[in-house]
């Protein structure tokens, strides 16, 4: 490990050495160093050391301009532990104030902490760290509560703390092999050596978390999972229970949260009823779990119920990427491979809530695709058809043969006098209306496409094999003409008879008294006002016979019946 410093003159004796670590912090580092300069030092002599972990931006130049002694960590696998070790070992002060490069020091903290650390065997003092801009995104606002801890003696401190240099030297400083979680591991060794750590009721730093995307949020939780697994393992070997319970709990909960939607999808494929009950049970359990967590964390944000519920959701949601972090650590341990530096911050500060909502929507959509696919295949294609057929049977009061396929809801209006043969195919959105003594008779193998309207005041019958295209209208009644009121003048009706194997195109209107002969074809959007002979072809408004030239049998289009005319019309 090589170090480079911009200072050639030996530093004078100091009381407090400020050690700032960072990587590509840029303007955040500027604000950090400026806050150190604005602090109320009083009679305390201090120095500022900045340790850079391979920044590719102007952080090193900005640190020099800010008056800091710059140390460059020349290491292929940089981490916070290596940076802090390099800093405090070059420090001259009796005490070391560790700061992250994305923080701003409170002006009064150094003086307050220096007084509080003056106690037997007290090695470290830390205060309140909060987010500098909690309103920049909903994630930052929620994560701000992660920094809220009770005041008093604590087991460990975080990245910002005033630490006695002699205590660091006694235990050997931070463990350079840890990619994360180096502070709690150090604190465990300090406590084992008889040192004490104190959390004082005083503002310490403002932090710029810079998490404005779900990717950054997940990476941060992933890094926490790595840290939990590593520190818990080391503490178990030393007989210290630190983080062991938390690591096991996060592992169990993470596995449960991953397995739950998978089990629900499997249940949906096997039995939608069971899946529905499972979903309801999971929803109730989730609400109860969130309520329990929000209640337990109420001291973090008194009176802010909405924020507490969001925090409760975060507390459990983060366990999923943390699970993968723990699994990654266990895999690296088996293969003896390094984890390396885990960066999570968003480089673009202009992202904001709008981008976050877009990412959340995209992530949620992607996560729901398997469930949507299973729902479409199982519920819509199976149970929805059965339900639609049951509704149709109930509305008509007639037995519906099992060979009939009802793809979606059918709107039955009026008296419900509708009969079906066998093998009918009925698309969603079909309306069948009967008034007075009217009835609708649908023969075998009839196809009623989406949006077909059939209205009968007398009788409308469709012969076997007939196909009716989308949004066609068959009405056997017209309003009577009256000089006073068309609305209240009543109807004239005459039966409509559709023969066998008739092909009615899209948007066709068939009026009262019309008879369509067997095997005739009605072109799209035609208005049929008079009867059509068998095997005839009609189109237009009003519909008129067409005499197209038949295609030779050798060049007939695929699917064209022998002798059928070559005419392009919309099919059902």
Steps between C-alpha positions, in 0.01 A plus 500: 500500500648833391399839635543846352471817702496861391655613830880487536535685832440309828166584653494677834369329810121490490216397727255367241578350161210510257519199265267524202465208259334515162474382143358718224320725748568822307287789627397294804866487607527876454210554737648253748836676519332840517291385798818387678643846445186665641497288815555666840837358598577743779838412644508160334774464242404292201614367166300375203600186310315383193544139383392441141405149384569527130269784396464567131354847549661818642472395867879502559540848353202630698645358822834670441324828427310455827824487697499128581797269502426255222583131520426280200417139572686303236328166528323283239220424750431824689256508789409729789703300753824540302435871451434565868804301605720700267356822638521441874849350481625820337308716748675699770212568735407330827151459360386413148176636360391265222274647234363367174552725202125532446434656843502851643626550856284687750682805630468410871556125489877494543491712815210301648650162411844596633346573837291181498792271414692615807398199708687188616521230233271691263649458158239645263220755497247552224187708454199532271551448130208608280440547131573845356216481246240246614248637252707420189326162467266279696789256549720764658216612727447146621870413531552810711336310787776238482728755668275542804644315801436529873743708705738339748757219503499309171657191352648673197525824304470576129716677246502829694644503852766656724735215597794483737812426295656291774201265494536455124868420540428252779267284288675552168246723332244393242507160335619567140348174372143619560327660198224626733401488867849599613376734777293244699781245470751752636263594781466135602877481546505831687234380741685172547804706602297684764421820312159673505304675224254785563223642283439859610190710446658752264484560125809362329477493121269552207526221248436498125380147434447572130256212452243596241448170322395149590829369364698711747263396779544133416879531475516660843288223652713244314814645658334487842429130444867440423601689815251315720618161378871580537483666842261240639738224391802665659319580820380140529861382482587743779202408716331839449128487402520830309282489188459123510132519590443780248679310225296183559177698520573690178592176327175331605282798419671556165446138401136525609438817300655345190319169540154649568429633146645182348267284709209727410576465127519121531172492690342719234591249232381202701190642666386862469270457801790395720709782355228750587489383860879504516512853361245618755695335782828648379344845472364485856832371631687778317273769643538356851879483461522859375274623781719322757818650358350850474385478861841388625674781311256772606769660720704580188234735356229579757167593345609431139289193424541508123877523529506218755303272266743584219789426733343169599469409132866591448606295803361186340551581132875547546531142626466368145819663357666446839427130457688496170784690668528230766487228236772678301722508810447128568581421136816713514601327823469157340691602188750723684412780262493870603179699524667828409374855528120535496392845384137598507462875465332664205738715305230725358356728770215621283310171497235563768164350582369492144779270389454292813131452432575403140755246611267364764225465242733324260636267766153416626377436147790266431443318828130450423552360148515134615187547710325674210594216269372240744183702557433526127558134432323358800234742611400672180534201273345248733308632797382818333346292222324276746375801690375667183322180395340474844379860477359437153316192617359685800386796285325285237368234733592243235732204508829584329670203341862453618625513141415870484799731569427838659822707499366787708195671645185502287246775563147356509226764492123478514319170548804279451333271246820383333585141402834354394575186307834325534854607426435874494792743548396823672749786543483760779281804452210328323156647576185290458170681561149359483183704553137384538457163334825532312761223501851439367595154372869425448580178317792260524857620438402867476771763556397832659796736493576783737239774523223323307151641574190287440161650588176301460145627540379201301750234398865501394650164406852412396563176313778253573853602404422871465773752585415855607785753493591765758244767581237366261139589583195281439169672590157371405315820597488863386340804656166600348483837335290756683467874445489556877753273672728234359608393846149404614355382168582130554666248269428297193674167490544209264712188558860472385619161379868428440563179310776244542869580447433869449796739524411847637791746493606761752262786571210359294146614580211259426152654520156348562347239275831404336573141406862408424518183296738216573869563432455862400765765584436855622794741462622720783294805599213403271141599583269212406146622440364212287544126486811341343494184292697192595872511410471861394755769576376845604665820619433872530233722656246388414643157426504400132607177331857478372624272222877465546705274279567165671862399548631187332522213743881484455546863614233518765609676814569287804184435693272593204218259427489353152301728274495783756549852363830679551386785715676654801262558787543513875442164658361440845 
